[in-house]
Amino acid sequence: MIVPEKEIPVHHLTSEEFQMSTLVAAGPENFHDVHRHNFFEIIWFRKVHERSCLELDFESHKLQDNQICIIAPGQAFNMKIEGEDGYAMAISREIFTEVCDIDRVLTGGVLPFFLHPENIKTCSTILSLIEQEYKATSRTELLKAYLKAFCIIIGEQINSQEPLLNDRQRIQELVGLIEKHYIVHKETNFYAEKLKLSTHHLNDIVRLLRGTSVKKMINQRLILEAKRELSFGALTVKEIAFKLGFNDASYFSRFFKKHTGQNPDSFKNNEKR
């Protein structure tokens, strides 16, 4: 179901907590045009075409065979498909949180990554079991068991790319806190207190693992949301400013220009063209 609204369209899961389809059966109407989800989606691109691409939060990704992408709730998403071979699974927040305990996935999704060749056969078997159960009795507990097995395999690949476990966990906690509070709390000390760290120590961790600062992460999240609304929504600049916690629309415009080099109206007009 698509809920019509003044902002970016949001796709919702309705009566089911889990939906599965092949990319061929899903059809382009489910992917063309920018939208958001209120659920998680795992897409496995088994075979793609030369022009297959995915757009996620203003970044375009050329797709290749045997890539997996995990899209988190709230991300602005668009995809050009022409009958690719693969699977798309829509999973409620509740079920996904239960079967997947990878913080990075829960807070921000995962960009397309290659499935290791040695895992392809196992993952194909699991997906076949999920598809068979989904089309038959669709027992929730069994589907969750299969999904957990699938997430364990792909999660090993995701986690193997991450350094320094304790600091990595703090970074993911920080990302989750920023996602939850960035509109109201725009200062570093709020997040440091939540994580029971000094602002200096937290910034050191962020510089080491992200090459940036906490303040810049908060600002980047604000700019990302502003770009989403300016590009795909129908709110005015003033309405976007207030939605993002700015009491003064002119201050928001200066903030946006400082970080993008364009004022909001210019950015919006360029994107619409």
C-alpha positions as CSV (number, residue, x, y, z in Angstrom):
1,M,0.0,0.0,0.0
2,I,1.3,3.5,-0.8
3,V,0.1,6.3,1.4
4,P,-0.3,9.5,-0.5
5,E,1.1,12.5,1.3
6,K,2.8,15.8,0.8
7,E,6.2,14.4,1.5
8,I,8.1,11.5,-0.1
9,P,5.7,8.6,-0.7
10,V,6.1,5.8,1.9
11,H,5.5,2.1,1.1
12,H,4.0,0.2,4.0
13,L,3.6,-3.5,4.8
14,T,-0.1,-4.0,5.3
15,S,-1.6,-7.2,6.7
16,E,1.6,-9.2,6.5
17,E,4.9,-8.8,8.5
18,F,6.8,-10.5,5.7
19,Q,6.5,-10.4,1.9
20,M,8.6,-12.1,-0.7
21,S,8.8,-11.9,-4.5
22,T,11.2,-12.5,-7.3
23,L,12.4,-9.3,-9.0
24,V,10.7,-10.4,-12.2
25,A,7.3,-10.8,-10.4
26,A,7.6,-7.7,-8.4
27,G,7.5,-5.5,-11.5
28,P,8.9,-2.1,-12.1
29,E,6.0,-0.3,-10.4
30,N,7.4,-1.4,-7.0
31,F,10.8,0.2,-7.7
32,H,10.7,3.0,-10.3
33,D,10.0,6.4,-8.7
34,V,11.5,7.5,-5.4
35,H,9.9,6.3,-2.2
36,R,10.6,5.2,1.3
37,H,9.8,2.1,3.3
38,N,8.5,1.7,6.8
39,F,10.1,-1.8,6.8
40,F,13.4,-3.4,5.9
41,E,14.0,-4.9,2.5
42,I,16.7,-7.4,1.5
43,I,17.3,-7.6,-2.3
44,W,19.5,-10.2,-3.8
45,F,20.5,-9.4,-7.4
46,R,21.4,-12.8,-8.8
47,K,21.6,-11.8,-12.5
48,V,21.4,-8.2,-13.7
49,H,21.7,-6.3,-16.9
50,E,24.4,-3.9,-18.0
51,R,22.3,-0.8,-17.2
52,S,20.9,-2.1,-13.9
53,C,21.3,0.5,-11.2
54,L,20.1,1.4,-7.7
55,E,19.8,4.9,-6.3
56,L,19.9,5.1,-2.5
57,D,20.0,8.5,-0.7
58,F,21.5,10.4,-3.6
59,E,24.1,7.9,-4.5
60,S,23.8,5.8,-7.7
61,H,25.1,2.2,-7.6
62,K,25.8,0.2,-10.7
63,L,24.5,-3.3,-9.9
64,Q,26.4,-6.5,-10.7
65,D,25.6,-10.2,-10.4
66,N,25.3,-11.7,-6.9
67,Q,25.1,-8.5,-5.0
68,I,22.9,-8.0,-1.9
69,C,21.5,-4.7,-0.7
70,I,19.7,-4.1,2.6
71,I,17.5,-1.1,2.7
72,A,16.5,0.3,6.1
73,P,13.3,2.2,6.9
74,G,13.4,5.8,5.9
75,Q,16.0,5.6,3.2
76,A,15.0,7.3,-0.1
77,F,15.1,4.5,-2.7
78,N,14.7,4.1,-6.4
79,M,15.8,1.3,-8.8
80,K,15.8,0.8,-12.6
81,I,15.1,-2.8,-13.4
82,E,14.4,-4.7,-16.6
83,G,13.6,-8.2,-15.6
84,E,16.6,-9.0,-13.4
85,D,16.8,-12.4,-11.7
86,G,16.7,-12.2,-7.9
87,Y,14.6,-11.9,-4.8
88,A,13.1,-9.1,-2.8
89,M,12.0,-9.6,0.8
90,A,10.1,-7.0,2.7
91,I,10.4,-7.6,6.5
92,S,8.8,-5.7,9.3
93,R,10.9,-3.9,11.8
94,E,9.9,-6.3,14.6
95,I,10.9,-9.5,12.7
96,F,14.1,-8.0,11.3
97,T,15.3,-6.8,14.7
98,E,14.7,-10.3,16.0
99,V,16.5,-12.2,13.2
100,C,19.4,-9.7,12.6
101,D,21.5,-8.2,15.4
102,I,23.9,-6.2,13.2
103,D,23.7,-2.7,14.5
104,R,24.9,-1.2,11.2
105,V,22.1,-2.8,9.3
106,L,19.5,-1.8,11.8
107,T,20.4,1.8,11.8
108,G,21.3,2.5,8.2
109,G,21.0,-0.5,5.9
110,V,23.9,-1.8,3.8
111,L,25.0,-0.7,0.4
112,P,25.3,-3.4,-2.3
113,F,28.0,-6.0,-1.5
114,F,29.0,-9.2,-3.2
115,L,27.9,-12.5,-1.8
116,H,31.0,-14.7,-1.4
117,P,31.0,-17.5,-4.0
118,E,31.2,-20.2,-1.3
119,N,27.9,-18.9,0.2
120,I,25.9,-18.7,-3.0
121,K,24.7,-22.3,-2.9
122,T,23.7,-22.2,0.7
123,C,21.9,-18.9,0.4
124,S,20.1,-20.2,-2.7
125,T,18.9,-23.2,-0.7
126,I,17.7,-21.0,2.2
127,L,15.9,-18.7,-0.2
128,S,14.2,-21.6,-1.9
129,L,13.0,-22.8,1.5
130,I,11.7,-19.3,2.3
131,E,9.9,-19.1,-1.0
132,Q,8.4,-22.6,-0.6
133,E,7.1,-21.8,2.9
134,Y,5.9,-18.4,2.0
135,K,3.8,-19.7,-0.9
136,A,2.4,-22.6,1.2
137,T,1.4,-22.2,4.9
138,S,3.6,-19.2,5.6
139,R,4.4,-20.2,9.2
140,T,5.9,-17.1,10.8
141,E,8.3,-19.0,13.2
142,L,9.6,-21.1,10.4
143,L,10.1,-18.1,8.1
144,K,12.0,-16.3,10.9
145,A,14.2,-19.3,11.4
146,Y,15.1,-19.3,7.7
147,L,15.6,-15.6,7.7
148,K,17.9,-15.8,10.7
149,A,20.0,-18.4,8.9
150,F,20.2,-16.2,5.9
151,C,21.2,-13.1,8.0
152,I,23.8,-15.1,9.9
153,I,25.6,-15.9,6.6
154,I,25.4,-12.4,5.1
155,G,26.2,-10.9,8.5
156,E,29.5,-12.7,8.7
157,Q,30.5,-10.9,5.5
158,I,29.4,-7.5,6.8
159,N,31.0,-7.9,10.2
160,S,34.3,-9.2,8.7
161,Q,34.8,-5.8,7.1
162,E,34.6,-3.9,10.4
163,P,37.6,-3.1,12.7
164,L,37.9,-2.7,16.4
165,L,34.8,-4.4,17.9
166,N,34.2,-2.2,21.0
167,D,34.7,1.1,19.2
168,R,32.7,-0.2,16.2
169,Q,29.8,-1.0,18.6
170,R,30.0,2.6,20.0
171,I,29.9,4.0,16.5
172,Q,26.8,2.0,15.7
173,E,25.2,3.1,18.9
174,L,26.0,6.7,18.0
175,V,24.5,6.3,14.5
176,G,21.3,4.9,16.1
177,L,21.2,7.8,18.5
178,I,21.7,10.4,15.8
179,E,19.0,8.7,13.7
180,K,16.6,9.0,16.7
181,H,17.5,12.4,18.0
182,Y,19.2,14.5,15.3
183,I,16.2,16.9,14.8
184,V,16.1,17.8,18.5
185,H,19.6,17.3,19.7
186,K,22.3,18.8,17.4
187,E,25.2,19.0,19.9
188,T,28.0,16.5,20.5
189,N,27.7,16.5,24.3
190,F,24.2,15.0,24.2
191,Y,25.5,11.9,22.4
192,A,28.6,11.6,24.5
193,E,26.5,11.6,27.7
194,K,24.2,8.9,26.2
195,L,27.2,6.8,25.4
196,K,28.8,7.5,28.8
197,L,32.0,8.9,27.1
198,S,33.7,12.3,27.2
199,T,33.1,14.4,24.1
200,H,36.8,14.3,23.4
201,H,37.0,10.4,23.6
202,L,33.9,10.1,21.4
203,N,35.3,12.4,18.8
204,D,38.6,10.5,18.8
205,I,36.7,7.2,18.1
206,V,34.7,8.9,15.3
207,R,37.8,10.4,13.7
208,L,39.6,7.0,13.8
209,L,36.8,4.9,12.3
210,R,34.9,7.4,10.2
211,G,37.4,10.2,9.5
212,T,35.0,12.9,10.7
213,S,33.5,14.4,13.8
214,V,30.3,13.8,15.7
215,K,29.1,17.3,14.8
216,K,29.7,16.6,11.1
217,M,27.8,13.3,11.4
218,I,24.8,15.2,12.8
219,N,25.0,17.9,10.2
220,Q,25.4,15.3,7.4
221,R,22.2,13.6,8.6
222,L,20.3,16.9,8.6
223,I,21.6,17.7,5.1
224,L,20.6,14.3,3.9
225,E,17.1,14.6,5.2
226,A,16.9,18.2,3.8
227,K,18.0,16.9,0.3
228,R,15.4,14.1,0.5
229,E,12.6,16.5,1.2
230,L,13.8,19.1,-1.4
231,S,14.2,16.5,-4.1
232,F,11.3,14.2,-3.6
233,G,8.8,15.9,-1.3
234,A,6.4,18.8,-1.8
235,L,7.1,20.8,1.4
236,T,8.3,24.4,1.1
237,V,11.7,25.4,2.3
238,K,10.2,27.0,5.4
239,E,8.2,23.8,6.2
240,I,11.3,21.7,5.8
241,A,13.3,24.0,8.1
242,F,10.7,23.7,10.8
243,K,10.4,19.9,10.3
244,L,14.1,19.6,10.9
245,G,14.1,21.6,14.1
246,F,15.2,25.0,12.8
247,N,13.2,27.8,14.3
248,D,14.4,30.3,11.6
249,A,14.1,29.4,7.9
250,S,16.8,31.9,7.0
251,Y,19.2,30.2,9.3
252,F,18.3,26.8,7.8
253,S,19.1,28.3,4.3
254,R,22.5,29.5,5.5
255,F,23.2,26.1,7.1
256,F,22.2,24.3,3.9
257,K,24.3,26.5,1.7
258,K,27.3,26.2,4.0
259,H,27.3,22.4,3.6
260,T,26.2,22.1,0.0
261,G,27.3,25.3,-1.8
262,Q,23.7,25.9,-2.9
263,N,20.7,27.5,-1.3
264,P,17.7,25.2,-0.8
265,D,15.6,26.8,-3.5
266,S,18.4,26.4,-6.1
267,F,19.0,22.8,-5.1
268,K,15.3,22.0,-5.3
269,N,14.9,23.6,-8.7
270,N,18.0,21.8,-10.1
271,E,16.7,18.4,-8.7
272,K,13.2,19.0,-10.2
273,R,14.8,19.7,-13.6
